[in-house]
Amino acid sequence: MKNPLISVICCFLLCTGFLFFNSCASYTRKSIAPHINLSPENMQLTQDSEKGPDFGMEVEGNESDTLDNLEVLPGVRIRSIEPSGAAEMGGLKRGDIILSINDIKTNHPDTVATICETSKADQFVFDVRRDTTVFETTIEAPKSTKRAEPKERYRAEPLKTRAGYRTELVQMGMDNDKKVAVARIVQLWPESPLIKAGIEVGDAVVSVDNVPVESAQGLINRLAENYQYGQEVTLSILDKDAGNRSEPSTKKVILWNPGRRLSRFNIWPLFMYEARLNPDKERFSILNFWNISLFSYERDEGERSYNFLKFIRFQSSNRGELVDKTNSTEN
């Protein structure tokens, strides 16, 4: 005679194994990491065009602060610029990122507008990022008849280390004639993983995982091409207060990670969930048996729909409208 308890246990194990092998979970980044172009080692900042007295440019948020989960970087982006105007005479181009004006950080378009409306200065000193090159230029306002000569300040890596670097030659070790190219840290932005590792402005990066950086842009290129977000790297750091004969120390750094979010989870037929960032969509269902489910929910951007056994359906939008689309004839 069969033992009822053994039968129950066997059924439980079979059901558990079935659900396990039919379940699936996957993840995507919590936020979309913006893409930036890498600058060449030698960056041409000046340009040839006719002189003009007009002033004019329009700016917008860096990347987009209207898309969900999209990482916004420091500065404002030049959306349009008048040919031969004062901004163009200062060497600025469409797509440049304005980081500061007269040492005032410009992380919002309103800041630029306020500076232009309230400042009494005749000249504005701009810190501007073009790709991974940060340069300084002086713009005369309201009119300019002399073309400015932009001067490079440093190279920017605003994603994985969120820092700015400048190439320098330093003497290292006992041999004073031995000069090594390093990437001197001149800027640290909020949430920089270098700060968490105890690295400060003024310190210099000598190598990454024992590979010499050779230049500031060389460091940026290596991080962009060989490392993933959230990956651990070993940096050889020359302390800013160390003398020429001192040896660099090693620092473990976890590169910035935009995080992960659940993109898919499926335990058929009990539960199914899917989500996407671009386009922004989300859906889940309960007791889903192929063409029919007990309950399902779908969101496409701002539009939402709710279904009960496919016989009762509700839709809503960001405006708060609710529409009953009951169809008793639908199977």
C-alpha positions in Angstrom: 0.0 0.0 0.0 1.4 3.4 -1.0 2.3 5.9 1.7 0.2 9.1 1.1 2.9 11.3 2.6 5.5 10.0 0.1 3.1 10.7 -2.7 2.6 14.2 -1.6 6.3 14.8 -1.3 7.0 13.4 -4.7 4.3 15.6 -6.3 5.8 18.7 -4.5 9.3 17.9 -5.8 8.0 17.4 -9.3 6.1 20.7 -9.3 9.1 22.5 -7.8 11.5 21.1 -10.4 9.0 22.0 -13.2 8.8 25.6 -12.1 12.5 25.8 -11.6 13.4 24.7 -15.1 10.7 26.9 -16.6 11.8 30.0 -14.7 14.1 32.6 -16.1 15.4 36.0 -14.8 17.7 38.5 -16.5 18.9 42.0 -15.8 19.9 45.1 -17.6 21.6 48.3 -16.5 19.5 50.5 -14.1 20.3 53.6 -16.1 21.6 54.1 -19.6 25.2 55.2 -19.7 25.7 58.0 -22.2 28.1 57.6 -25.1 30.9 60.1 -25.6 33.3 60.4 -28.5 37.1 60.0 -27.8 39.4 62.8 -28.7 42.5 62.3 -30.7 45.9 62.9 -28.9 46.3 66.1 -30.9 43.1 68.2 -30.8 42.6 71.1 -33.2 40.5 73.7 -31.3 40.7 76.7 -33.6 38.6 77.0 -36.8 38.5 79.3 -39.8 35.4 81.3 -40.5 34.5 85.0 -41.2 34.4 87.3 -38.3 31.1 88.8 -37.1 29.8 91.0 -34.2 26.7 89.0 -33.4 26.3 87.1 -30.1 24.1 84.0 -29.9 23.7 80.4 -28.8 21.1 78.1 -27.3 21.8 75.4 -24.8 20.1 72.4 -23.4 20.6 69.8 -20.7 23.6 67.5 -21.3 22.2 64.3 -22.7 18.5 64.4 -21.9 16.8 65.0 -18.5 13.4 64.0 -20.0 14.1 60.3 -20.8 13.6 57.8 -17.9 16.7 56.3 -16.4 19.2 58.2 -18.6 22.3 59.4 -16.9 22.8 63.2 -17.1 26.3 64.4 -17.2 27.7 67.7 -15.9 27.4 70.8 -18.0 24.9 72.0 -20.7 25.1 71.2 -24.4 25.1 73.9 -27.1 22.0 73.1 -29.2 22.6 75.9 -31.8 25.0 78.7 -32.4 24.9 81.7 -34.7 27.6 81.8 -37.3 30.2 84.6 -36.7 28.6 85.4 -33.4 30.5 86.0 -30.2 30.2 82.4 -29.0 31.4 81.1 -32.4 34.2 83.7 -32.3 35.2 82.2 -28.9 35.8 78.9 -30.7 32.6 77.2 -29.6 30.7 74.7 -31.7 27.3 73.1 -31.8 27.5 70.0 -29.5 30.1 71.4 -27.1 29.5 71.0 -23.4 29.8 74.1 -21.3 31.0 73.1 -17.8 31.3 76.5 -16.2 31.3 80.3 -17.0 33.4 82.5 -14.9 33.9 79.6 -12.5 30.2 79.2 -12.0 29.1 75.6 -12.7 26.5 75.4 -15.5 24.6 72.2 -15.0 21.3 73.7 -16.1 20.3 76.0 -19.0 18.8 78.4 -16.6 22.2 79.0 -15.1 23.6 80.2 -18.4 20.5 82.5 -19.0 20.9 84.0 -15.5 24.6 84.7 -16.0 23.9 86.4 -19.3 21.1 88.5 -17.8 22.8 89.6 -14.5 26.5 89.7 -15.2 28.1 93.1 -15.6 31.4 91.6 -17.0 32.6 92.4 -20.5 34.3 89.0 -20.8 33.2 85.5 -19.9 35.7 82.7 -19.3 34.2 79.4 -20.5 35.3 75.9 -19.5 34.1 73.7 -22.3 34.3 69.9 -23.0 34.5 68.7 -26.7 34.4 64.9 -26.8 37.0 64.1 -24.0 39.0 67.4 -24.3 38.3 70.2 -21.9 39.5 73.7 -22.9 39.2 77.3 -21.8 38.2 80.2 -24.0 37.3 83.8 -23.4 34.2 85.3 -25.0 33.6 89.0 -25.3 30.0 90.2 -24.9 27.8 91.5 -26.2 30.0 91.8 -29.3 33.3 90.4 -30.4 35.5 91.4 -33.2 38.6 89.4 -32.2 38.7 85.7 -32.5 39.7 83.9 -29.3 42.4 81.2 -29.1 41.0 78.3 -27.0 43.5 76.7 -24.6 43.3 73.1 -23.6 43.0 72.5 -19.8 42.6 68.8 -19.4 41.0 65.6 -20.8 37.7 64.4 -19.3 36.5 60.9 -18.6 33.0 61.6 -17.2 31.8 58.1 -17.1 33.8 55.2 -15.6 36.1 57.3 -13.3 34.2 60.7 -13.5 37.5 62.6 -13.5 39.6 65.0 -15.5 43.3 64.4 -16.3 46.3 66.3 -17.7 49.4 64.7 -19.2 52.6 65.5 -17.4 56.2 64.3 -17.4 57.5 63.4 -13.9 60.9 62.1 -12.7 60.6 58.8 -10.8 62.9 56.5 -9.0 66.6 57.0 -8.2 67.5 57.9 -11.7 66.6 61.6 -12.0 67.0 61.4 -15.8 64.1 58.9 -16.1 61.0 60.8 -17.0 57.6 59.0 -17.2 54.3 60.3 -18.7 51.5 60.3 -16.2 47.8 61.4 -16.1 47.6 64.0 -13.4 44.1 64.3 -11.8 42.8 67.8 -12.0 39.1 67.3 -11.6 36.8 64.9 -9.7 33.1 65.0 -10.3 30.4 63.8 -7.8 30.2 60.0 -7.4 33.7 59.5 -8.8 34.9 56.0 -7.8 38.4 57.6 -7.3 37.1 59.5 -4.3 35.9 56.2 -2.7 39.4 54.7 -3.3 41.1 57.6 -1.5 42.5 59.2 -4.6 42.6 63.0 -4.6 43.0 65.9 -7.1 46.7 66.3 -7.7 47.5 62.6 -7.6 48.8 61.1 -10.8 47.9 57.8 -12.5 51.0 56.0 -13.7 49.5 52.8 -14.9 46.3 50.7 -15.2 46.8 47.0 -14.3 50.6 47.5 -14.8 50.1 49.0 -18.3 51.6 52.6 -18.5 49.0 55.2 -19.3 51.5 57.2 -21.5 49.1 60.2 -21.6 45.8 61.5 -20.2 44.0 60.5 -23.4 45.8 57.2 -23.4 44.3 56.5 -19.9 40.8 57.5 -21.2 41.1 55.3 -24.3 42.2 52.3 -22.3 39.3 52.6 -19.9 36.8 53.0 -22.7 38.1 50.2 -24.8 39.2 47.5 -22.3 37.0 47.8 -19.2 33.4 47.4 -18.3 31.2 49.5 -16.0 31.6 48.2 -12.4 34.8 46.3 -13.2 37.7 46.4 -10.7 41.0 47.9 -11.9 44.3 48.4 -10.2 45.7 51.9 -10.6 49.3 52.8 -9.9 49.1 56.2 -8.1 51.8 58.8 -7.5 50.8 60.8 -4.5 50.6 64.6 -5.1 52.9 65.2 -2.0 55.4 62.5 -3.0 58.9 63.5 -4.1 60.5 62.6 -7.4 62.2 59.5 -6.0 59.2 58.0 -4.4 57.5 54.9 -5.7 53.8 54.9 -6.7 51.3 53.0 -4.6 48.6 50.8 -5.9 44.9 51.5 -5.5 41.9 49.2 -6.2 39.1 51.1 -7.9 35.7 49.8 -8.8 34.7 51.7 -12.0 31.4 53.6 -11.9 28.4 51.3 -12.4 25.0 52.5 -13.6 23.4 49.6 -11.7 21.1 46.9 -12.9 17.4 46.5 -13.1 15.2 43.4 -13.5 14.4 43.2 -17.2 12.8 39.7 -17.3 11.4 37.2 -14.8 9.3 34.2 -15.8 7.8 31.4 -13.8 5.5 29.8 -16.3 2.6 29.6 -15.9 2.4 31.4 -12.6 4.0 34.8 -13.4 5.8 36.7 -16.2 7.4 40.1 -16.1 9.3 42.0 -18.8 10.7 45.6 -18.9 12.6 47.7 -21.4 14.3 51.1 -21.1 14.3 52.3 -24.7 11.5 52.4 -25.7 10.1 52.6 -22.1 7.8 49.5 -21.9 6.7 47.2 -19.1 4.3 44.2 -18.9 3.5 41.4 -16.5 0.8 38.7 -16.3 -0.5 36.2 -13.7 -1.5 32.7 -14.5 -0.7 33.0 -18.2 -1.8 30.1 -20.3 -0.7 31.0 -23.8 -3.6 33.1 -25.2 -5.4 33.8 -22.0 -4.3 34.9 -18.5 -6.0 35.6 -15.2 -4.6 39.2 -15.2 -2.2 41.1 -17.4 -0.8 44.6 -17.3 1.1 46.5 -20.1 2.6 50.0 -20.1 4.0 51.6 -23.3 5.5 55.0 -22.4 2.6 56.8 -20.7 -0.2 54.5 -21.9 -1.4 51.7 -19.6 -3.8 48.8 -20.1 -5.2 46.2 -17.7 -6.8 42.9 -18.7 -8.9 40.4 -16.7 -9.3 37.1 -18.5 -9.2 39.1 -21.7 -12.9 39.8 -21.3 -12.5 43.0 -19.3 -10.0 45.6 -20.4 -9.2 49.1 -19.0 -6.8 51.7 -20.5 -5.4 54.8 -19.0 -2.9 57.5 -19.9 -0.9 60.2 -18.1 -3.9 62.5 -18.3 -5.8 60.2 -15.9 -8.4 59.1 -18.4 -10.0 55.6 -17.8 -11.7 53.8 -20.6 -13.8 50.7 -20.2 -13.5 48.4 -23.3 -15.6 45.5 -22.1 -16.2 43.0 -24.9 -18.4 40.1 -23.8 -18.1 38.4 -27.2 -14.3 38.1 -27.1 -13.0 34.6 -26.2 
